Amino acid sequence: MTEPAAVVLDSASALDIAQLRHVRPRHWGRIVSATCLLVLLALLVHAFAIGQINWATVGVYLTWPTILAGLLNTIIMSVCAMALGIVLGVAAAVARMSPNPVLRSTAIGYAWLFRGTPVILQLLLWFNLALIFPVLGIPGLWSARAVTVITPFAAALLGLGLNEGAYVSEIVRAGLLSVDAGQYEAAKSIGMSHSLSLRRIILPQAMRVVVPPLGNQFITLVKTTSLASVIEYAELLHNAENIYYSNAKVMELLFVAAFWYLVVVTALSFGQAVLERRFARGIARAR
């Protein structure tokens, strides 16, 4: 049986791949789609540039004292409501995973109630609480008229904070479930109590999973504070509305409010990215 003939190329005639010209493939779909998007963006910018919008007025009201006061109130409300939401959310998440049926049922009911009703409805209910309870307090110790206690700030804080707590509880619960069950057993084996193991072992590990959705929830809350305008809380959008009611510069003031919302959200997005890198350091080293 004869061996097959072999074609032998010497080094001089062999094809030198390194000398070939590299031709990049042309992705025509990407080029066409990017071109269309750029054209649409240019048309949109042109439309707003020639539209009946007084951009000088927008520039004037960007630093208007009433607008800046509304911006400050928006930030204060966002921070306070998120702080309340985190406290309630962590407590509800821990109670949700408790073997105690009363605590577990209460946590489930809390999340069901506040996630199942619109935020604006909750704000209106808190703001009009005086229609049901004219006087609030503890019999024999303290009492006050509800209309003096439930101010627009208090109603907004209760409505937004309790609503955030319901969502934060699910975020924290997901983070707790992401921690390996062996961590719980290891904490018990060295004599740690349930609360101590949560603080020292479980919650620090769960933060890697909790931080990204919690950051998104905070960003959403900043924008949700605009709903507090219906109960006369002097946040950013409410103050912008008050101004354009008097000078009829509706679109200009709405653009001012949009600008400041974008500034705050952009700053929070950068902060969220920093926190995510901070809590992912151990994972990066492990890989």
N, C-alpha and C positions, 0 to 999 in steps of 0.2 A: 504494500500500500504506500503510494507516494505521498509525501508531505505537500500541503498546499503552498503555492508560490507566494513569497512575501515581497511586498513592494518596499524597498528600502530607499529612503531619501537621505542624502548626505546633509551635513550641517549647513552647507552653503545654499542648498536648494530648498531646505525645509521652510515651512511657513512660520515666520516669526510673528507670533500673536502680539507681542509688545509693540510692534511697529504699526499695527492696524489703527485706523482712526476710529475713535469711539463716537458712535452716533446715538445720542439720547433719544428715546422714544418720545414721540409727540402725543401728548394726551389732549386730543382735540375736544373731548367733552369738558375737561377742566377749563381749557382756554375759553370756550364758548360761554360756559356758565359764569366764569369770572368776569368776562367782558359784559355780559348782560347785567350782572349785579352792579358793576361800576357805572354803566350807563343809567340804570335806574336810580342809583344813589346820586349821580350828577343831576338828573332831572328833578329829584326830590329837593336837593339843596337849591337848585335854581327856582323851583316853585315857591319855596319859603322866602327866598331872597327878593323875589318880585311881588310877593303877596302883600296884602294890606296889613302889615305888621310894623309897628313903630319900634325898631330895634333900639333906638336911643332911649325910649321909655323903659325897655327891658333893662338896659344898663343902669339907668337911674335907680330903679327899684331893687336891684340886686343887693344893695347895701342899705336899703331903707330900714330905719329902726324897727318898725312894726314887723317887717319880714324877718329880721335877725332875731327879734324876740320870739316870733313863732318858731323859728328854727331851733332856738335854745330850748323852748318848751317841748318840741318834738324829741330832741335828744334826751332831755330829762325823763320824759314819759317812757321812751324806749328803754332806757337803762333801768328805771324803777320797775316797769312791768316785766322786763326780762329777769331781773333779780328775783322778783316774786314768783315768776314762772319756774325758775330753776329750783328754788326752794321747794315749791309745791310739787314740781315734776319729779325731783329726786325722791321725795317722801312717798309720792304715789307709786313710783317704780319699785321701791323697796317693799312697800306694802303689797303691791301686786304679786311679788314673788314670795310673800310670807306664807307659812303654813297655816296661819290663823285665818279661818274662813271669813270672819267679820272684816278684818283689814283688807283681805283680798277682794271681797265683794264691794267694799266701799271704794277702793281704788278703781275697780272696773267701772262702777257706776259713775264716778267722777269723770273719767275719760269719756265715757259714752255720752254724758249730758252735755259737756262743754264742747266736744268735737261735733256733736250732732245738731247744734243750733248756730245760726249765723252770728258773727261777731257784732254786727250792728244791732241785732236784736238784744244781745246781752248788754250792750252799752245802754240801750233805751230802757231796759228793765231796771238796771241799777240806778239810772238817773231819775226814774219815776218811782223809786222804792217808797217814797213818802206817801204815795197814794194807797199803799197797803199798810205800812207801818208809820203812822205820823210821828211816833216817838220811839227812839232807839235807846237801849241801855240795859242795865242789870237792875232788877227790882231791889230797891232799898239801898243801892250803892251809887248808881250813876244813871242819868237819863238826859237826853237832849233831843231836840226836834230833828227829824230826819232831814229836813231841807237845809239845815245848817251843817249837818255832818256829811251828807252826800253831795258834795260840791262837784262841779264838772271834772276837776282833777281826780277826786276820789272815785267818782263813777267810772272814769276812763281807766284808772289804775286797777280797779277791781275787775272791770270787764275784760281788759286786755291781759292782765296778769293771770287771772283764773283760766282764761282761754289758752294762754301760752303754757300754763302748767299742764294742761291735758295733753298737749302735743309733746312737750318736753318729757313727760312721763313715758311715752312710747319710745322716744329716742333713747332715753337712759336705759329703759328696759332692754332694748335691742343691744346696747353696749354691754350690759351685764350678761346677757345670754351669749355674747361673743367670747367671753372669758371661759377658758377650759374648766370643766368641772373639777379637774385635779387640783386647781388652785384653791378651791373651797376646802377640799379635803386636806391639802397641805397646811392651810391656815388652822384648821381644827386640830391637826396632829401636833402642832406646837403650842396648843393651849389658847389660841386667840378666840375671843368671843365673836359672835356674828357681826356686831356693829364695828368692832375693831378690825376684823378682816375686810369688811367693806371699805373702811377708810384707808387702810394701809396696803391692801393687796388687790382687791377687786376693782374698785373705782379708778385707781391710777391706770390699770391696764385697759379698762373700758373707755378711757378718754380718747384713745386713738380712733375708736369707732364713733364716739359721741360728738367730737368736735366738728367734723364737716357738716352734718345735718343741723347741729345746734347753731353753727354760724349762719347757715342758710335761713334758719328760723328767725334769728335775730334780724337779719336783713329784711325778711318779710315783715317783721314786726314794725320796723321803722316806717315802712310804707303803709302798714295797717293803721298806724296812729292817725292817718288822715281821716279815718271813719269817725274819730272823736269830734270832728267838726259838727256832727249832727246834734251833739249835746253841749255845744257852745264852749268846748275846750279850746283855748287860744293857741292851737298848734299852727304849723306853717301854712297848710292849705286854708284853714279857717281865717287867718289873718290876710292871706292873699285875696280871699273872697270878699272880706270886708272892704278892702281897698278898691277892688274893681266894681263893687256895688256903688261906690261913690263917684268914680271917675270913668266908668264904662270901658276901661282898658282890659277887657276880659282875657284875650289871648296873651297879651303882654305879661299880665300877672301870673297866668298859668305857666308860661314859659319860665318865669322867675322861680316858681315853686318847683318845677321839673328840674331846673338847674341845680338847686340846692339838694333835692333828693338824690340826684346822681352823684353829687360831691360826697354826700354822707355814705351812700352805698359803696362808692369806689374806695373810700378810706376803710370801710369795714371789710371789704373784700381783700384788701392788702393785709389787714390785721388777721383775717381768717387764714390766709395762706401762711403767715408766719407761725401761727399756732399749730397748724397742721404739720409743718416741718418740725416744730418743737416736739410734738408728741410722737412723731414717726422716726425720731432719731434712733431709738433702740431697734426698730425693725430694720432700718437701713444698715446698721452695724451687723445685725444677725445675718443678713443676706451677703 
